[in-house]
Every structure is written in C-alpha cells, then in structure tokens.
Amino acid sequence: MLFLFWPGMIIGLLVSIILIFFPRSRENGNILLGFCLLTVCHCLLVSILYQSGDMVNVPHISRTGNLSAYLVAPLFYLFVRYLLYRGPLFKSPDLLIFLPSLLNLIDFLPYYLLSGEEKSSIILAQQLGEDHFLFSESSFLPDSFHFYFRQIYLLLFLILSIRLLWINRNLIRREEAKVNRDINRYLWFMVVTMSISILPPFFRVINLVEAYTLGMQALTLAITLIGSGIFLFFHPSLLYGFYWENESQERIDFKKTSETSVKELQRLERENQELCQKLNHLIQEEKLFLKKGFSINDLSVASDIPVYKISPAINACFHMNFNQWINQFRIEEFEQLIFEGYHEKMTLDGIASKCGFSNRTTFISSFKKVKGITPSQYLKEIPDTVF
C-alpha cells in the first residue's frame, strides 16, 4: 500500500495549495476545502511515518496528527455549508471547532516541549507499530481519550454534513446540469472516504475490527487526496467556484460563445428575467429584506426556487450579488423612513436596524456604495423642505 501513500501526499499537497492560493478561493469557499485537504495531508504524513518507523528520524512531528485530525470533518462541514447557503466563510461561533485541537495541545504540551532525543527514545520504546492508536503521553486525560473523543467529534460533523446535503437534495436539480452532478458526486465521495476513516476505529473498543491499522487509516486518507486531485484535474473550471447556484453563468463563462447555441442563451436570459420579476415582486410585497440575516437560502424557501438558480439570475439581471441586491431594498426603505421623519425620533443606527441591517458597518458600507456618501452626509445634503 506504500505505493499509494506518497503519491497521495504529493497530490493532496498540490491540490491544497491550489485551492488555498487560487485568486478567487476566498470568494467561492475553495479555501475551506483547501485547508480541509491540507489537514488530511498532515494526518497522512503522521500515519506514514509511524507505520514505516521513520517517525524516529523526525520526532518533533510525533503526536501532532490529532491537531489536524480534529479539524478535518469540521472544515469539510463549513465548506458544505458555504456551498449550499453562502453567507460569510467563517462566523464567530465557528471558532469553537478549534477547541479540541487546543485541548490536545495543552494536554500534550509537556511532550511537545521535550527535546528531539527524548522524543526519539519514547518513539522507539512505545510509539511505533501498525496497531498504535492510543496516546500515553497526555498530561491529565486518559490514554484513550483523544482517540475516541476525536472519532466522536469527527462523526458529529460528518453527520451534520450529510444532513445538509440530504435536506437540500431537492434544491440540486442534478438532471439539469452536469456540473451539479459532478460536484454532488465529489461531496459524497468525500463523505464516504471520511466515513471509512472515522467509523471502523469505534469497533476496536469491542475488538471487532482488529484489522483496522495505521496502514488502513493511511490508505483511506491517501484515497481521499488522490480522488480530490483526479476530480480537480478533470474539472479545472471549478477552481472558479465549487457552487452550483452559479452553474448556468459559469457554463457561459467557460465555454466559448460559438459552442453555446443562441437559442440556449436566449432561453437562459428569458428564464433569468422571469425569475428576477418574481423575486423582485416577492421581496417588495412581503418586505422580506426587513428580516435581519435574510439569506439566499431563506429566499429559496420563500420563493420555492432552487438556490443555484437565484444567484445567476440576480447577477444577470442586476449585475450584483445577492447581498448587494437585498441591501438596495434596505437602503430604499431607509430613504423612505427618513422622508417620513424617523430621523427626528430615532438614531441612524436604529433606523438602519429597522430596515434590516444587522450592524452599523454593513449599513454604512452598503449605503456609501449605493449613494456615494455616508448616511450622515446624506442627511445634511437633503433640503429641509423634504422634512
């Protein structure tokens, strides 16, 4: 199986670097997948070194695998969540995913501070072998704690990822777009390979899967990385965005116009116009923009239109993204409230909140982008007769 390990490492590292540093990685969520695969690379490296016995030559890498292992499934979950719902790449509560890694770092800190020679002697005495999964150098937790807690923690986020994919299955019209089918298959491929890594170790506690060794663990990690590399190799356009909601727009961008029929372009244009009219009417009629944190997924539920169709329609009709489009309605509402004299009895922040803005920074930034001036300047420039 060694013939797969190092190719997996090299391919995984290259794919991770491409996903993380590609210019649009922060715009389309690829950076989350890149870091997810990078943690898999680190786990594979540690597994290979322990399994082969070479860890004794690089002792400072020993016992670092859990630091990355704790992050694999959470980062994949964040990627799937962004893929489906958009919004910020990383929210403040998401920082909690780092707590287990921090706990592991604190628990093993005395070991991490040992010299290379001291670590090498411990590695030779007790840390090598195919069956080595437990960790006896912890400071205050049982030897088996991190192994089983890690598996439970990863399983939790794997279940959350599967749940997201399952509850949104009706929003993915796989029969309409090949790229949707490809992305969907890749996500389920990741789910399956991670399941093979996460589930079998649970049975070790009742001695049912003794055959699950470091070599088997390394094999599943290598397959994940090689599969990701193959997928990206055959779908390089997805570097520009692992999201199906922009699929129809991406198809036009990545194929030459001569390869796309005029009728198809006209059909897409008519469809986008019809969707925009329906969405505009719904937003204005129901005043959905007044709801703080209103997302593209909320609009999908309210309009019964798949998420992946909404974004390209808004881009095509209004030449802006979903958040910019929603904020325009809020700014119009703000102007109306100012016209009605709300500024005489409420602060600007209070009016902005009433219009659906979640915070002052977003309000000022959006207002300035639309009007070219700040809200305060806007008030000063309005003639008194208006009030």
N, C-alpha and C positions, 0 to 999 in steps of 0.2 A: 504493500500500500504506500510505501515511501515515494513511489514514482508519482503519486498524486499530491503529496503534501507540499513539496517546494514549488511546483507549478501553481498550486492553489495560492500559496503565499505571494508569489510574484504577480499573478493575475489579479488577486484581490487588492494588493497594494496599488497597482496601476489604476484599477477601476476606482478605488477610493480617492486617489489623488485627483483623477479627472473629475469625479463628481463634486469634490470639495472645492477645487480651484477653478472649475469652469466658470466663465464670467457671469452666467445667469443662475448660478447654483443657489444664491440666496433668494432669488425671486421665485423660483419654482419648487423649492423644497428638496432639491437633489443633495444639498449639503447635509441634510439629516440622514439620508441613505448612505452618503459617503462616510460619515462618521460611524454609522452602524456597521458598515463593512470593515472599517478600519479597526473597530474593536474585535470583530471576528478574526481579522488578521493577527492581532496580538494574541488572542486566545489560541489560535492555531500554532503560532510560533512557540508559545509556552508548552503546549501539548507535545509538539515535535521534540523539543529539547529534553523534556522529561522522559518521553518514550524512548528516545535514542540514547539517552545517557549523557548527552552533550551539555546538559544544564550546568554540570560541574565546571565547565570552561567559561560560562557567563553567569556566575552565581547571583549577580545583582538583579537579574531578570526573574529569579525564582520567587514564587509566591505573589507575583504581580498579576497573574491571569484573572483572578477574581475581580480586580479593579475594573477591568474591561468587561468581563463576563456579565457583571451586574447591569451593564448599560446596553447590551445587545438588543434585547427584546423591547425595552422602553424606547430606545431611539427608533426602532422599526415602527412601534406604535405611533410615535409622534409623526413619522413620515406618512403613514397611512391616514392619520387624522388630518394632516395638512392636505394630502392628496384629495380627500373627499370634501372637506369643509372649508378649506382655505383659512383666512384669518392670519394672526401672527405665527411665525415659525415656532416661537418659544414664548410661553406665558410664564408669569411669575410662579404659579404653583408647580410648573414643570421642573423647577429646581429640586423638588423633592426626590426626583429619580436618582440624584447623586448621593443621597443619604446612605444607602447600603455600601457604596464604594468608600465613602468617608468612614463608615463604621469599620469596614475591613482594614482601611489604612491605619486607623487608631489602634485596632486590636492587634495588628501585626507590626506596629511601629518599632518595638524593640528588635524584632527580627530584621526589619528593613535597615536598621541602623548598624547592624553587625558588619564587620569587615568582610571582604571577599573570601579570605582564607577561612574565617569562621563559618561562613555560609557553605563553602565548598565541603567542609568536613561534615556538616549536618546533611547536605545533599547526598553525599556518599553513604552516610550511615542509614538514612531513613526516607529519602525523598525520591528515589528512583524506582522504576518498575511500571509495568502495564496496569497494575491494579491500584496505583497510588492516587487516591481521590481525597482522602481526609487530610486535615491540616493540624498538626500537633504543635505548631509554634505560636498559637494565639495567646494573648495575654490574659484575657478574662472570660472568654467564651469557650464552650465545649469543643473538642476536636472536630466533631462532625457538624457543628452549627452552620458554618458558611457553605458547606457543600449542599445541605438540604434546604437551608433558607434561600440560597441562590436559585435552586431549582424551582421552589415555590414562587419566588419573586418573578422569575422569568416566565413561568407558566401563567401567572396572573396577567402579565402584559401581552402574552401570546393570545390568551382568551379574549382580552379587550380588542386586539387587532382583528381577530376572527369575527368578533361581534360587529365591529364597524363594517367589515366587508359584507357580512351577511345582511345586516339591516338596510344596507344601501344597494343591495343587489338589483333592486328594481329600477334604480337610477342609472344603471350601467346597461345601455342598450347594445349588448355585445354584437348582435346581428347587424348593426348599422355601421360599424367601424372596425376595421381590422386592428387598428392601434389599441382600441379598447380591449379587445380580446387578448392582445399580446401583453398589455400591462396587467390585466387581470390574472393571466396565467403566471406571470412573473411573481406577483404578490403571493399567490397560492403556492408557488414553488418555494418561496422564502418561508412561508408558514410550515410547509411540510418538512423542509430540511431542519428548521429550528425545532420542530416537534420531535424529530428523531434525536436531536441533541439533548432536549430537555426532559422528555418523558422516561426513557429507559432507566436513567440513574435512580428514579424513585423506587424501582423494583429491587435495587441492590439491598435495600434495608430488610427485605424478606428473602434475600438470596435466590431470586428468580432469574436474574439476568447477570450472572457472573461473567458472561462473555462480553459484557459491555466494558471495554477497557479504554485506556488513553488512546490507543490506536484507532478504536472505533469512533471515539469522540473527535479525533483529528480528522478522520475520514469524512464525517458529516460536515465539519467546518470547511474542509477543502472543497467538497462538492458545492456548498453554498457559494463560495467565492468563484469557483470555476464557472458555475451556472450563471452567476451575475455577469461575469466577463463575456461569456458567449452571448447572453441576451443583449448586452450593450453593443457588442461587435456587430450584431445583425440589425440593431435598431439604434444607430448613432444619432438620429434626429431627436430621440428622446432626451438627449443631453439638454435640449432646449426646454424641456418640461415634462416631467412624469405626471401629466394630468390630462384626463380625458375630456374635461369640460371645454378645453380649447382645441379639441381634436379637429373640428371642421376647419378652424382657422389655420391650424398647423398644416393640414393637408394642402391648403392653398399656398402657404409659405414655402413648403419644402418640395413641392413639385412644380416644375415649370408650367407656365400658363398653357403652353401648347399641348401639354399632356392632360390637361383638365378640360373637359368639354364645356363649351359656352353654356349649354343648357344646364349643366350641373351648377355652374357659378350663378346663373340666374335663379335656379331653384333655391340655392343657399341664401341668396340675397332676399328673395321673397319671404322665405321662412324666417330669416332674421328680422325683417321688417314687421311681420305679423306678431312674432314673439315680443318685440320691443313695444308694439302698441298695446298688447295685452298686459305686459309687465308695467308699463307706464300708467295705464288706467288703474291697475290693481294697487300700485303704490300710492297714487294720489287719492283714489277713492277710499281706501282703507287706512290711509296715513300710516302705513307700516314703518316708515322711516322714523317715526317718533319713538319706536322701541329701541332702547339702548342695546348695543351689541347685536343689532339685527344683522344676520349673516346671509350669505348666498344660499346656505342650506335651508334657512328659515323661509326664504323666498321660494325655494324649490317646493317645500311642503305646502306653502300657501297657494302657489300657482299651479301645482301639480305638473310642473315642467322639470325634466331631469337637470341636475346641476350642471352637467357638462354642456348643455345647450344654452344655458343662461349667459355664461361669461362671454363666449364668442359673439352672441347676439348683441350684448351691450358694447363690446369692443367695436363691432362692425357698425352699429348704428350711431353711437355717441363718441367713439374714439377715446374711451376712458375705461378704467377698470370698475369693478362692482362698487368698491368703497367710495371712489370719487363720484360715481353716479348717485349713490344714496346720499352722500354729503351735500350734493347740489340741492336736493329736495329740502334738506335741513336748513341750508342757507336761505332758500326761498321762504321757508317758514319763519326763520329769524327776521328777515326783512319785513314780513307781514306783521309780526308781533311788534316790531319797532314802530311800524306805521300806526299800529293801534295804541301806541303809548306805553307798552310794557316796560320800556326802559326807565320810566318815571317811578315805577314801584318795585322793580326787580333789578338785580345786578346783571351785568352781561353774562357772567357765568351761569346765573340762574336761568336766564333766557335760553342760553345755549343748551343747558341740560333739558329744558322743557322741549327743545327742538329735537332731542335725540342724541346729542353729542355726549360721549362718555367722559371726556375730560377736556380741560382748557386747552392743552397743547394741540390736540387734534382739531378743535374748533378754530383756533387762531390760524393754524397752518392751512386748513381747508378754505377758510374764508379769504385769506390772503391770496391763495392760489386762484380762486374764482374771481375775486374783486380787485386784486392787485394792491389792496391796502388792508390794514388791520381793522378789526371791528371798532376800536376806539376812534381811529381816523375816519371811519365811515360815518359814525355818529356826528363828528364835528363838521363833516362836509355836507350833511343834509340840511337844507334850509329850514329855518324854524317854522315856516308855513306848513311844512309837511306834518308837523305835530299838532 
